[in-house]
Amino acid sequence: MRPSSSVTKRAPSRARCSDAWDGFEAADGGTILLDEIGDLPAEAQVALLRVLQEREIERVGSSHPIAVDVRVIVATNQDLEAAVARGAFRADLFYRLNVFPIAVPALRQRADDLPVLVEYLVERFAKRAGKKITRIEQRTMTLLQAYDWPGNVRELQNVIERGVVLCEGETFSIDDSWLKAKGAPAGGAQERATIEAALAATKGRVAGPTGAAAKLGMPRQTLDSKIRALRIDKVQFRPR
């Protein structure tokens, strides 16, 4: 809805301001984040589209439209184009929202971001629990970087919060079984086979444009972390 410093008055909008739309009035002149937009029911999609198009809302029980000037940011973990194709998401709303799309890779593709995220979450949950945690065990960090994180950041948050709750000293650590219980062994075996195949094809070379990291489409540091966590001997693939 922005950038726009003014709102043009139009015919009264039929979009009613339920509890969900109260946020638009509160965010007037600012920004509103609509999370999990892909789960929005069909009726709410219609209401949201009208709000975006008319730049007006109406309180429940009122017939007087209220002009709003709001920058809208939406987030979803779903493929909205696929949802449009199967009729689960309105095409007109999708195109109205898809002005400046930003695709954020899954956490498993951003292993290099994990140290910063883990440090932040440990500090956050430790403060909430009234604990003092000053360091993170290296074995734990390696384990976290090697995991696939099917539940993305929310799963990471749950693991870190659990670790903080059980932490009895100033060093943060987790138990290996926490991740293995989520199905890591099968995934780990498949990942090991994939990495070993890439190392074999590149004769043990990890870095560079012809290395295994490039072949697998991941940062070199990420692949190094996975190789260490899976205890793969990359030397065996080098020419003798």
N, C-alpha and C positions, 0 to 999 in steps of 0.2 A: 504494500500500500504506500510505501515511501520509496524514493524521496519525493516529497510533495509538502509544501509549506501551507497549503490551503486545501480545503475540501469543498468540492462543488456540490451545492444542494440539488438533489434530484427528487423524483417522486418518492413518497414514503416507502421505505423498505418493509417487506413482510417478515424479515428475519427477526425473530423474537430473541430477546436477550435472556437466556436461561442462565443457570449458575456458570456454565462454561463460557458464556459471552460476557459475563461481568468483568472478566479480565481485560477485555478490550477497552472498556470504559476506564478502568484503573490505569491501563497502559497508554492512554491518550498522550501523544507527544513523545512516546518512547518506543520500547521494543517488547514484543510478547513472543514467547517460545511455546509452540504447540508440539508436544512430544508424542510419539507413537501415532502419527497422523494416519498411518495405514489401517489402524483399527477403528477409525471413526465410522459410526453407523451411517447408513445411507441418508437418513433424515437429517443428521447433523452435518453431513457433507453439503447438502442443499443449503442449510442455514449459513454455513461458513462461506460458501461461494457468494451468497447474497451480501454478506457483510463485507467481503473483499471487493465486490464489484460496486456496491453502493456507498461504501465507506460510512455506513450508518448502522446503528443498532437500535433496538427497541426493548425496553424493560418489559418483563412479563406483566400484562394487565394495562400497559400504557399504549397509546396510539401516537405518541410524539417521538419521532426519530431523534436520535442523538448522534451528531457527527463525530467521527473519531479519525485521528491521523496516527496510525500505528505501523511500525515496521514489524513485519511478520517473519519469524524464522520457524520452520517446521523440521522435525526429525523423524526418521523411521528406520527400522531395520529390514523393511520389506522392499521387494522390487515392485515399485508402484506402476511401472509400465506393464509388467506382467499382470498386475491386479486390474489395470484398465482393460487389458486384452480379454480377461475372463469375466469382466463385468462387475468386479468387486469394488472398484473405485471409479468415480466419475472422471471421464476424460477432460471435461471442461475445467473441473477443479484442479486436476493434475497440471494442465497447461497454465493455469492461473498461478499455481504455486512454483512451477518449475522455471523460475526466472534466472536464478544464479545457483545452479546445483553444485554441491561440494560432496564428493564421494570420499568417505573415510574408510580406509582399509580395515578389515577385521583385525582384532588384537593379535591373532596368530601370525599376521603378516607384518607386525610392528614390534617384533621382539626387542628391538633396540630402545623402544619407548618404555619398556617394562621397568627398568631401574628407577626412572623418574616417577612413574606411576606408583610403584611399590613404596618408595620413600614417602611420597605424599600421603598415601593411604595409611601407612603405618603411623606416621605422625598424627594424622587426623583421628584415627581410632584410638591411639594411645592417649591423646589429649582428652578424648571423650571418656575413656575408662580411668583417667587419673593415673596413668602409668608413665614411667620414664624409660623409653627405648632408644638407645643411642647408636645401635649398629644392626645391620642385617647380615645374617650368616651367608657366606658366599655359596655354599652348597645349595641353600634355599633359593638364592637368586638364579643360579644355573638351572635348577629344577623348574622354576617358574618360567624362565625363558624358553625352555624346551617343550613346555606343554602347549597343546593346540588351542585351548580356551574356546570350546564350542559355545559357551555362554557369554563370551566377550567380557567387557569391563565389569558387568554386574557379577559375573562369576568370580572374577578376580577380587572384587570388593568383599564378597562373602568369604573367600579363602583368607584374605588378609585380616578381616574382622575376627574370624575364628582364631587365627594365629595370635592376634593381640590379646584376645580374651584369655587364652591358655598360656600366654607368655609369663614366666615367673621371674625373669631377670631383665637385663638391659639389652640382650641380644635376641632379635626376632628370628624365628625359625618355624618351619612347618614340617609335618610328618609326610614322608613319601607316599604313604597310603592314601592321603587325602585326595591326591590327583589320580592315583592308580585306580581308586574305587570308582572314578568317573569314566572308566573305560579306556584309560591310557595305554594299557598293555597292547591291545590289538592295534590301536592307532600308532603306538610306538614301533611295533614290528613293521607296519606298512611304511612308516616314515623312514625307518632304518634302511629298508630295502630300496626306497626311492633315493635316499642320499648316497648309499653305497653304489647304486647304478650310475648316478651322476659322477661320483668320484672315479669310478672305473672308466667311464667314457672320457673323462678329462685327465686321466692318468694321475689322479691324486691332487690335481691343482684346484685350489679353492677360490682364489682371487683372480681378478683380471677379466677381460671381456670373453675369454674362452674357458674360464674357470667354472667349477661346479655351482658356485653361488649365482652366477649369471644364468647358467643353464636352468637352475631351479627358480629363478626370478625372485631371489631374496638377497638382502644385504649380506656382505661377507661376514660381518660380526654375528649376525643371526645364525648363519650356517655354522660358524665356529662354535657358538654356544650349543647348538643342537648336537654337533659332533662330540663335544665334551660330555654332554648329558647322556647321550646314547652310547658313550664309550666306544666310538668307532675309531679304529686305527687307520688313519688316512695314508700312513706311510706304505701300507701293504699294496696300495694301488699305484705307487710310483714305479717307473721303469727301473729295472736293476741292470 
